[in-house]
Amino acid sequence: MSTAEQRLRLMQLASSNLPVGGLQLVPRGLEWAVEAGWVLDVAAFERWQRRQMTEGFYR
């Protein structure tokens, strides 16, 4: 991983969009996915979680 990539990862951790803590100004976690109708059952949760891991912060 290059220095630029490392800095971007650090910026992701410092971002207010990371859903941690009690205050969440921009809800983008599981609760929001349920409210949006994206996650309605176990199969939908599995699809949502895979997508979070492949396209989100964890990649």
PDB file with SEQRES, HELIX, SHEET and CRYST1 records, atoms N, CA, C and O in Angstrom:
SEQRES   1 A   59  MET SER THR ALA GLU GLN ARG LEU ARG LEU MET GLN LEU          
SEQRES   2 A   59  ALA SER SER ASN LEU PRO VAL GLY GLY LEU GLN LEU VAL          
SEQRES   3 A   59  PRO ARG GLY LEU GLU TRP ALA VAL GLU ALA GLY TRP VAL          
SEQRES   4 A   59  LEU ASP VAL ALA ALA PHE GLU ARG TRP GLN ARG ARG GLN          
SEQRES   5 A   59  MET THR GLU GLY PHE TYR ARG                                  
HELIX    1 AA1 THR A    3  ALA A   14  1                                  12    
HELIX    2 AA2 LEU A   30  GLU A   35  1                                   6    
HELIX    3 AA3 VAL A   42  GLU A   55  1                                  14    
CRYST1    1.000    1.000    1.000  90.00  90.00  90.00 P 1           1          
ATOM      1  N   MET A   1       0.846  -1.167   0.000  1.00  0.00           N  
ATOM      2  CA  MET A   1       0.000   0.000   0.000  1.00  0.00           C  
ATOM      3  C   MET A   1       0.898   1.238   0.000  1.00  0.00           C  
ATOM      4  O   MET A   1       1.825   1.346   0.803  1.00  0.00           O  
ATOM      5  N   SER A   2       0.615   2.154  -0.897  1.00  0.00           N  
ATOM      6  CA  SER A   2       1.429   3.360  -1.002  1.00  0.00           C  
ATOM      7  C   SER A   2       1.095   4.337   0.122  1.00  0.00           C  
ATOM      8  O   SER A   2       0.092   4.186   0.818  1.00  0.00           O  
ATOM      9  N   THR A   3       1.951   5.334   0.283  1.00  0.00           N  
ATOM     10  CA  THR A   3       1.724   6.358   1.298  1.00  0.00           C  
ATOM     11  C   THR A   3       0.416   7.098   1.043  1.00  0.00           C  
ATOM     12  O   THR A   3      -0.305   7.420   1.988  1.00  0.00           O  
ATOM     13  N   ALA A   4       0.103   7.370  -0.217  1.00  0.00           N  
ATOM     14  CA  ALA A   4      -1.148   8.060  -0.547  1.00  0.00           C  
ATOM     15  C   ALA A   4      -2.353   7.216  -0.133  1.00  0.00           C  
ATOM     16  O   ALA A   4      -3.327   7.740   0.406  1.00  0.00           O  
ATOM     17  N   GLU A   5      -2.283   5.907  -0.387  1.00  0.00           N  
ATOM     18  CA  GLU A   5      -3.381   5.022   0.013  1.00  0.00           C  
ATOM     19  C   GLU A   5      -3.514   4.960   1.532  1.00  0.00           C  
ATOM     20  O   GLU A   5      -4.623   4.925   2.065  1.00  0.00           O  
ATOM     21  N   GLN A   6      -2.381   4.948   2.219  1.00  0.00           N  
ATOM     22  CA  GLN A   6      -2.413   4.929   3.680  1.00  0.00           C  
ATOM     23  C   GLN A   6      -3.067   6.201   4.217  1.00  0.00           C  
ATOM     24  O   GLN A   6      -3.841   6.148   5.173  1.00  0.00           O  
ATOM     25  N   ARG A   7      -2.762   7.328   3.612  1.00  0.00           N  
ATOM     26  CA  ARG A   7      -3.374   8.591   4.048  1.00  0.00           C  
ATOM     27  C   ARG A   7      -4.875   8.588   3.801  1.00  0.00           C  
ATOM     28  O   ARG A   7      -5.644   9.074   4.630  1.00  0.00           O  
ATOM     29  N   LEU A   8      -5.294   8.043   2.662  1.00  0.00           N  
ATOM     30  CA  LEU A   8      -6.726   7.969   2.379  1.00  0.00           C  
ATOM     31  C   LEU A   8      -7.438   7.088   3.401  1.00  0.00           C  
ATOM     32  O   LEU A   8      -8.538   7.418   3.845  1.00  0.00           O  
ATOM     33  N   ARG A   9      -6.823   5.974   3.773  1.00  0.00           N  
ATOM     34  CA  ARG A   9      -7.418   5.090   4.783  1.00  0.00           C  
ATOM     35  C   ARG A   9      -7.536   5.813   6.125  1.00  0.00           C  
ATOM     36  O   ARG A   9      -8.543   5.686   6.821  1.00  0.00           O  
ATOM     37  N   LEU A  10      -6.506   6.567   6.477  1.00  0.00           N  
ATOM     38  CA  LEU A  10      -6.547   7.323   7.723  1.00  0.00           C  
ATOM     39  C   LEU A  10      -7.652   8.370   7.683  1.00  0.00           C  
ATOM     40  O   LEU A  10      -8.342   8.589   8.679  1.00  0.00           O  
ATOM     41  N   MET A  11      -7.819   9.016   6.534  1.00  0.00           N  
ATOM     42  CA  MET A  11      -8.882  10.008   6.391  1.00  0.00           C  
ATOM     43  C   MET A  11     -10.255   9.347   6.515  1.00  0.00           C  
ATOM     44  O   MET A  11     -11.186   9.948   7.052  1.00  0.00           O  
ATOM     45  N   GLN A  12     -10.387   8.107   6.019  1.00  0.00           N  
ATOM     46  CA  GLN A  12     -11.652   7.384   6.179  1.00  0.00           C  
ATOM     47  C   GLN A  12     -11.956   7.153   7.656  1.00  0.00           C  
ATOM     48  O   GLN A  12     -13.097   7.308   8.091  1.00  0.00           O  
ATOM     49  N   LEU A  13     -10.945   6.786   8.417  1.00  0.00           N  
ATOM     50  CA  LEU A  13     -11.145   6.545   9.846  1.00  0.00           C  
ATOM     51  C   LEU A  13     -11.510   7.820  10.586  1.00  0.00           C  
ATOM     52  O   LEU A  13     -12.282   7.783  11.544  1.00  0.00           O  
ATOM     53  N   ALA A  14     -10.962   8.951  10.149  1.00  0.00           N  
ATOM     54  CA  ALA A  14     -11.213  10.228  10.811  1.00  0.00           C  
ATOM     55  C   ALA A  14     -12.496  10.893  10.328  1.00  0.00           C  
ATOM     56  O   ALA A  14     -12.931  11.885  10.912  1.00  0.00           O  
ATOM     57  N   SER A  15     -13.098  10.371   9.286  1.00  0.00           N  
ATOM     58  CA  SER A  15     -14.288  10.976   8.693  1.00  0.00           C  
ATOM     59  C   SER A  15     -15.498  10.870   9.612  1.00  0.00           C  
ATOM     60  O   SER A  15     -15.665   9.875  10.318  1.00  0.00           O  
ATOM     61  N   SER A  16     -16.332  11.887   9.601  1.00  0.00           N  
ATOM     62  CA  SER A  16     -17.570  11.845  10.382  1.00  0.00           C  
ATOM     63  C   SER A  16     -18.576  10.872   9.779  1.00  0.00           C  
ATOM     64  O   SER A  16     -19.586  10.563  10.412  1.00  0.00           O  
ATOM     65  N   ASN A  17     -18.318  10.387   8.569  1.00  0.00           N  
ATOM     66  CA  ASN A  17     -19.217   9.418   7.934  1.00  0.00           C  
ATOM     67  C   ASN A  17     -19.034   8.005   8.465  1.00  0.00           C  
ATOM     68  O   ASN A  17     -19.872   7.140   8.208  1.00  0.00           O  
ATOM     69  N   LEU A  18     -17.951   7.751   9.203  1.00  0.00           N  
ATOM     70  CA  LEU A  18     -17.737   6.416   9.762  1.00  0.00           C  
ATOM     71  C   LEU A  18     -18.739   6.204  10.895  1.00  0.00           C  
ATOM     72  O   LEU A  18     -18.710   6.945  11.877  1.00  0.00           O  
ATOM     73  N   PRO A  19     -19.621   5.215  10.785  1.00  0.00           N  
ATOM     74  CA  PRO A  19     -20.697   5.053  11.764  1.00  0.00           C  
ATOM     75  C   PRO A  19     -20.235   4.439  13.079  1.00  0.00           C  
ATOM     76  O   PRO A  19     -20.421   3.244  13.310  1.00  0.00           O  
ATOM     77  N   VAL A  20     -19.635   5.253  13.938  1.00  0.00           N  
ATOM     78  CA  VAL A  20     -19.218   4.803  15.262  1.00  0.00           C  
ATOM     79  C   VAL A  20     -19.678   5.828  16.287  1.00  0.00           C  
ATOM     80  O   VAL A  20     -19.952   6.978  15.943  1.00  0.00           O  
ATOM     81  N   GLY A  21     -19.761   5.423  17.511  1.00  0.00           N  
ATOM     82  CA  GLY A  21     -20.129   6.348  18.568  1.00  0.00           C  
ATOM     83  C   GLY A  21     -21.627   6.567  18.657  1.00  0.00           C  
ATOM     84  O   GLY A  21     -22.410   5.960  17.926  1.00  0.00           O  
ATOM     85  N   GLY A  22     -22.001   7.442  19.563  1.00  0.00           N  
ATOM     86  CA  GLY A  22     -23.412   7.700  19.791  1.00  0.00           C  
ATOM     87  C   GLY A  22     -24.028   8.690  18.828  1.00  0.00           C  
ATOM     88  O   GLY A  22     -25.236   8.646  18.593  1.00  0.00           O  
ATOM     89  N   LEU A  23     -23.239   9.576  18.267  1.00  0.00           N  
ATOM     90  CA  LEU A  23     -23.758  10.598  17.368  1.00  0.00           C  
ATOM     91  C   LEU A  23     -23.415  10.229  15.938  1.00  0.00           C  
ATOM     92  O   LEU A  23     -22.250  10.036  15.591  1.00  0.00           O  
ATOM     93  N   GLN A  24     -24.420  10.138  15.139  1.00  0.00           N  
ATOM     94  CA  GLN A  24     -24.225   9.768  13.742  1.00  0.00           C  
ATOM     95  C   GLN A  24     -24.970  10.777  12.886  1.00  0.00           C  
ATOM     96  O   GLN A  24     -26.184  10.665  12.716  1.00  0.00           O  
ATOM     97  N   LEU A  25     -24.265  11.757  12.347  1.00  0.00           N  
ATOM     98  CA  LEU A  25     -24.913  12.812  11.581  1.00  0.00           C  
ATOM     99  C   LEU A  25     -25.386  12.322  10.224  1.00  0.00           C  
ATOM    100  O   LEU A  25     -26.398  12.802   9.712  1.00  0.00           O  
ATOM    101  N   VAL A  26     -24.671  11.375   9.636  1.00  0.00           N  
ATOM    102  CA  VAL A  26     -25.049  10.830   8.334  1.00  0.00           C  
ATOM    103  C   VAL A  26     -25.226   9.323   8.497  1.00  0.00           C  
ATOM    104  O   VAL A  26     -24.252   8.577   8.394  1.00  0.00           O  
ATOM    105  N   PRO A  27     -26.447   8.866   8.749  1.00  0.00           N  
ATOM    106  CA  PRO A  27     -26.645   7.436   8.990  1.00  0.00           C  
ATOM    107  C   PRO A  27     -26.479   6.612   7.721  1.00  0.00           C  
ATOM    108  O   PRO A  27     -27.226   6.788   6.758  1.00  0.00           O  
ATOM    109  N   ARG A  28     -25.504   5.719   7.719  1.00  0.00           N  
ATOM    110  CA  ARG A  28     -25.253   4.877   6.549  1.00  0.00           C  
ATOM    111  C   ARG A  28     -25.007   3.437   6.939  1.00  0.00           C  
ATOM    112  O   ARG A  28     -24.495   2.654   6.139  1.00  0.00           O  
ATOM    113  N   GLY A  29     -25.361   3.081   8.150  1.00  0.00           N  
ATOM    114  CA  GLY A  29     -25.116   1.730   8.615  1.00  0.00           C  
ATOM    115  C   GLY A  29     -26.298   0.815   8.389  1.00  0.00           C  
ATOM    116  O   GLY A  29     -27.174   1.087   7.567  1.00  0.00           O  
ATOM    117  N   LEU A  30     -26.306  -0.259   9.125  1.00  0.00           N  
ATOM    118  CA  LEU A  30     -27.342  -1.273   8.980  1.00  0.00           C  
ATOM    119  C   LEU A  30     -28.731  -0.709   9.276  1.00  0.00           C  
ATOM    120  O   LEU A  30     -29.688  -1.023   8.568  1.00  0.00           O  
ATOM    121  N   GLU A  31     -28.850   0.115  10.311  1.00  0.00           N  
ATOM    122  CA  GLU A  31     -30.160   0.681  10.650  1.00  0.00           C  
ATOM    123  C   GLU A  31     -30.738   1.445   9.465  1.00  0.00           C  
ATOM    124  O   GLU A  31     -31.926   1.337   9.162  1.00  0.00           O  
ATOM    125  N   TRP A  32     -29.890   2.210   8.807  1.00  0.00           N  
ATOM    126  CA  TRP A  32     -30.342   2.987   7.652  1.00  0.00           C  
ATOM    127  C   TRP A  32     -30.740   2.066   6.503  1.00  0.00           C  
ATOM    128  O   TRP A  32     -31.730   2.319   5.816  1.00  0.00           O  
ATOM    129  N   ALA A  33     -29.972   1.000   6.293  1.00  0.00           N  
ATOM    130  CA  ALA A  33     -30.283   0.048   5.224  1.00  0.00           C  
ATOM    131  C   ALA A  33     -31.631  -0.629   5.471  1.00  0.00           C  
ATOM    132  O   ALA A  33     -32.380  -0.892   4.530  1.00  0.00           O  
ATOM    133  N   VAL A  34     -31.936  -0.908   6.734  1.00  0.00           N  
ATOM    134  CA  VAL A  34     -33.233  -1.504   7.069  1.00  0.00           C  
ATOM    135  C   VAL A  34     -34.347  -0.493   6.810  1.00  0.00           C  
ATOM    136  O   VAL A  34     -35.363  -0.826   6.201  1.00  0.00           O  
ATOM    137  N   GLU A  35     -34.154   0.747   7.276  1.00  0.00           N  
ATOM    138  CA  GLU A  35     -35.168   1.787   7.067  1.00  0.00           C  
ATOM    139  C   GLU A  35     -35.395   2.062   5.581  1.00  0.00           C  
ATOM    140  O   GLU A  35     -36.516   2.354   5.167  1.00  0.00           O  
ATOM    141  N   ALA A  36     -34.336   1.970   4.785  1.00  0.00           N  
ATOM    142  CA  ALA A  36     -34.441   2.226   3.346  1.00  0.00           C  
ATOM    143  C   ALA A  36     -35.084   1.055   2.599  1.00  0.00           C  
ATOM    144  O   ALA A  36     -35.414   1.171   1.419  1.00  0.00           O  
ATOM    145  N   GLY A  37     -35.259  -0.070   3.294  1.00  0.00           N  
ATOM    146  CA  GLY A  37     -35.872  -1.232   2.665  1.00  0.00           C  
ATOM    147  C   GLY A  37     -34.894  -2.125   1.930  1.00  0.00           C  
ATOM    148  O   GLY A  37     -35.304  -3.023   1.195  1.00  0.00           O  
ATOM    149  N   TRP A  38     -33.595  -1.886   2.123  1.00  0.00           N  
ATOM    150  CA  TRP A  38     -32.579  -2.701   1.454  1.00  0.00           C  
ATOM    151  C   TRP A  38     -32.386  -4.030   2.164  1.00  0.00           C  
ATOM    152  O   TRP A  38     -32.092  -5.038   1.522  1.00  0.00           O  
ATOM    153  N   VAL A  39     -32.547  -4.043   3.475  1.00  0.00           N  
ATOM    154  CA  VAL A  39     -32.329  -5.250   4.277  1.00  0.00           C  
ATOM    155  C   VAL A  39     -33.642  -5.599   4.969  1.00  0.00           C  
ATOM    156  O   VAL A  39     -34.027  -4.973   5.956  1.00  0.00           O  
ATOM    157  N   LEU A  40     -34.320  -6.607   4.433  1.00  0.00           N  
ATOM    158  CA  LEU A  40     -35.612  -7.011   4.985  1.00  0.00           C  
ATOM    159  C   LEU A  40     -35.608  -8.436   5.517  1.00  0.00           C  
ATOM    160  O   LEU A  40     -36.532  -8.845   6.219  1.00  0.00           O  
ATOM    161  N   ASP A  41     -34.555  -9.198   5.177  1.00  0.00           N  
ATOM    162  CA  ASP A  41     -34.465 -10.579   5.648  1.00  0.00           C  
ATOM    163  C   ASP A  41     -32.995 -10.987   5.713  1.00  0.00           C  
ATOM    164  O   ASP A  41     -32.108 -10.194   5.398  1.00  0.00           O  
ATOM    165  N   VAL A  42     -32.748 -12.217   6.120  1.00  0.00           N  
ATOM    166  CA  VAL A  42     -31.376 -12.703   6.293  1.00  0.00           C  
ATOM    167  C   VAL A  42     -30.610 -12.693   4.973  1.00  0.00           C  
ATOM    168  O   VAL A  42     -29.447 -12.291   4.941  1.00  0.00           O  
ATOM    169  N   ALA A  43     -31.236 -13.123   3.897  1.00  0.00           N  
ATOM    170  CA  ALA A  43     -30.556 -13.157   2.596  1.00  0.00           C  
ATOM    171  C   ALA A  43     -30.163 -11.752   2.151  1.00  0.00           C  
ATOM    172  O   ALA A  43     -29.068 -11.549   1.627  1.00  0.00           O  
ATOM    173  N   ALA A  44     -31.047 -10.793   2.356  1.00  0.00           N  
ATOM    174  CA  ALA A  44     -30.741  -9.409   1.989  1.00  0.00           C  
ATOM    175  C   ALA A  44     -29.614  -8.862   2.859  1.00  0.00           C  
ATOM    176  O   ALA A  44     -28.764  -8.112   2.380  1.00  0.00           O  
ATOM    177  N   PHE A  45     -29.608  -9.242   4.149  1.00  0.00           N  
ATOM    178  CA  PHE A  45     -28.520  -8.813   5.027  1.00  0.00           C  
ATOM    179  C   PHE A  45     -27.183  -9.367   4.542  1.00  0.00           C  
ATOM    180  O   PHE A  45     -26.181  -8.652   4.525  1.00  0.00           O  
ATOM    181  N   GLU A  46     -27.167 -10.631   4.151  1.00  0.00           N  
ATOM    182  CA  GLU A  46     -25.926 -11.235   3.661  1.00  0.00           C  
ATOM    183  C   GLU A  46     -25.420 -10.517   2.416  1.00  0.00           C  
ATOM    184  O   GLU A  46     -24.224 -10.252   2.295  1.00  0.00           O  
ATOM    185  N   ARG A  47     -26.323 -10.200   1.491  1.00  0.00           N  
ATOM    186  CA  ARG A  47     -25.923  -9.451   0.286  1.00  0.00           C  
ATOM    187  C   ARG A  47     -25.394  -8.072   0.659  1.00  0.00           C  
ATOM    188  O   ARG A  47     -24.366  -7.633   0.143  1.00  0.00           O  
ATOM    189  N   TRP A  48     -26.098  -7.394   1.555  1.00  0.00           N  
ATOM    190  CA  TRP A  48     -25.694  -6.051   1.985  1.00  0.00           C  
ATOM    191  C   TRP A  48     -24.313  -6.093   2.653  1.00  0.00           C  
ATOM    192  O   TRP A  48     -23.450  -5.262   2.370  1.00  0.00           O  
ATOM    193  N   GLN A  49     -24.120  -7.070   3.538  1.00  0.00           N  
ATOM    194  CA  GLN A  49     -22.846  -7.183   4.254  1.00  0.00           C  
ATOM    195  C   GLN A  49     -21.698  -7.492   3.297  1.00  0.00           C  
ATOM    196  O   GLN A  49     -20.622  -6.911   3.433  1.00  0.00           O  
ATOM    197  N   ARG A  50     -21.899  -8.392   2.333  1.00  0.00           N  
ATOM    198  CA  ARG A  50     -20.854  -8.684   1.347  1.00  0.00           C  
ATOM    199  C   ARG A  50     -20.479  -7.422   0.580  1.00  0.00           C  
ATOM    200  O   ARG A  50     -19.302  -7.148   0.349  1.00  0.00           O  
ATOM    201  N   ARG A  51     -21.490  -6.665   0.193  1.00  0.00           N  
ATOM    202  CA  ARG A  51     -21.222  -5.437  -0.564  1.00  0.00           C  
ATOM    203  C   ARG A  51     -20.449  -4.429   0.288  1.00  0.00           C  
ATOM    204  O   ARG A  51     -19.549  -3.754  -0.214  1.00  0.00           O  
ATOM    205  N   GLN A  52     -20.794  -4.324   1.563  1.00  0.00           N  
ATOM    206  CA  GLN A  52     -20.065  -3.425   2.452  1.00  0.00           C  
ATOM    207  C   GLN A  52     -18.592  -3.829   2.533  1.00  0.00           C  
ATOM    208  O   GLN A  52     -17.708  -2.972   2.571  1.00  0.00           O  
ATOM    209  N   MET A  53     -18.340  -5.115   2.559  1.00  0.00           N  
ATOM    210  CA  MET A  53     -16.971  -5.597   2.701  1.00  0.00           C  
ATOM    211  C   MET A  53     -16.179  -5.504   1.401  1.00  0.00           C  
ATOM    212  O   MET A  53     -14.960  -5.340   1.440  1.00  0.00           O  
ATOM    213  N   THR A  54     -16.839  -5.605   0.260  1.00  0.00           N  
ATOM    214  CA  THR A  54     -16.110  -5.555  -1.009  1.00  0.00           C  
ATOM    215  C   THR A  54     -15.998  -4.150  -1.571  1.00  0.00           C  
ATOM    216  O   THR A  54     -15.036  -3.839  -2.274  1.00  0.00           O  
ATOM    217  N   GLU A  55     -16.968  -3.298  -1.271  1.00  0.00           N  
ATOM    218  CA  GLU A  55     -16.961  -1.956  -1.848  1.00  0.00           C  
ATOM    219  C   GLU A  55     -16.800  -0.852  -0.815  1.00  0.00           C  
ATOM    220  O   GLU A  55     -16.639   0.317  -1.168  1.00  0.00           O  
ATOM    221  N   GLY A  56     -16.841  -1.214   0.439  1.00  0.00           N  
ATOM    222  CA  GLY A  56     -16.799  -0.211   1.487  1.00  0.00           C  
ATOM    223  C   GLY A  56     -15.427  -0.066   2.112  1.00  0.00           C  
ATOM    224  O   GLY A  56     -14.399  -0.260   1.463  1.00  0.00           O  
ATOM    225  N   PHE A  57     -15.436   0.274   3.371  1.00  0.00           N  
ATOM    226  CA  PHE A  57     -14.218   0.575   4.126  1.00  0.00           C  
ATOM    227  C   PHE A  57     -13.263  -0.610   4.220  1.00  0.00           C  
ATOM    228  O   PHE A  57     -12.048  -0.411   4.238  1.00  0.00           O  
ATOM    229  N   TYR A  58     -13.776  -1.829   4.280  1.00  0.00           N  
ATOM    230  CA  TYR A  58     -12.967  -3.012   4.563  1.00  0.00           C  
ATOM    231  C   TYR A  58     -12.067  -3.466   3.427  1.00  0.00           C  
ATOM    232  O   TYR A  58     -11.153  -4.257   3.658  1.00  0.00           O  
ATOM    233  N   ARG A  59     -12.292  -2.998   2.216  1.00  0.00           N  
ATOM    234  CA  ARG A  59     -11.506  -3.507   1.083  1.00  0.00           C  
ATOM    235  C   ARG A  59     -10.069  -3.108   1.145  1.00  0.00           C  
ATOM    236  O   ARG A  59      -9.291  -3.464   0.260  1.00  0.00           O  
TER     237      ARG A  59                                                      
END                                                                             
